[in-house]
């Protein structure tokens, strides 16, 4: 490894035994370079998103799907998108009608 790589490897705090094994070095470098998402921040971005006046419904839905990707909602993902779609759309009359549908799912919304 080069000098810069050695510096990075040193900063990962990989113990000497792990440095002798390829998988140990790879794990340490992955932990160093892979970006960790802040779920709290990502969920805040998702939950604060409303449809602006100049945005189409299709684009708004696409944005919600993209924002939800980093929220770690797992099996709740579609429900959370449905919820924000209902409360975040700019048409308040449509939002009210959707809120009154107790069987509303994402596909139906």
N, C-alpha and C positions, 0 to 999 in steps of 0.2 A: 504494500500500500504506500501511497505517497504521504508526504508530510501533512497535508491538509486532512487527508482521510484519517491519519493517526490522531490528529487533534479532535476530529469529530468522534472517533471511536473512544477516545479518552473521556470526552464529555458525556458519553452515554452511561458511564459508571458500570460497564460490563465487568464482572469479576474475571480474574485471570484464567480460571478454568473454562469459562464460557468463551473466552477469546481464542482458545485452542480448537474450538469446534465451529465449523462453518455455520450451522444452524443457530448457534449462540450469537455469533457476530451479526448474522442476518436479522435476527430478532431485535438486537440492540439498535441496529441501523434503522429498521422499520419503525421502532418506537420513537426514534429521533426525528425521522423525516415525514412520517405520515401525519397529516393534519388531523387533529382531534376537534370534533365539532362540539360547541357549547350548546347543549340541548336546550337549556333555559333561554339563551339568546335566540336560537332558531324558533322555538315555540312562541316567544314574544313577537318576533317578526311575523310569524304565521297568524297569530291571533289578532294582531293590530291591522291586518290587511283588509281594506275595504275597496270596493270597486269605484274607481274614479269616474267622473262624468264622461270622459273621452275614451273609456275602455269598453270593448265589446264583451259580451257575456262569455264567448268562447275563450277569449284571451284571459279573462278573469279566472275562469275555471282552470285553464292551463297553468297560470301563475300559482293557484292554490295547490295543485298537484305538485308542482316543482318545489314550493316552500315546504310542503308536508314531508318531502323526501328526507329532510335532515332533522325531523322532529322526533324520530324514534317512537311514533305512535303505535307501531306494529298493527295488531288486529283492530285497533280503533281508528286507523288512518281514514278509511272511507267515511266513517261517522263524523270525524272531526272536519273533513272537507265539506260534507253535507251541511254541518252546523254553520260553518263560516260562510258557505255559499248563501244560505238562507238569511243570516243576519247581516252579511256584508254587501249584498247587492244594493245598488243605488235606487231601485224601484221599491219604495216602501210599501206600496199596495200589494205588489207581488210577494214581498217578504212576509207580510201579514198572512196572505193566503197560504203560503207554504208552511208557516208556523202552525196553522190550524189543522194541517193534515197529519194526524197521529201515525199514519202508516208510511210517511215519507221516507224514501231511501235516496241514495245519491243518484241512481239512474233516473228515478222519477223526477227529482229536483232539476 
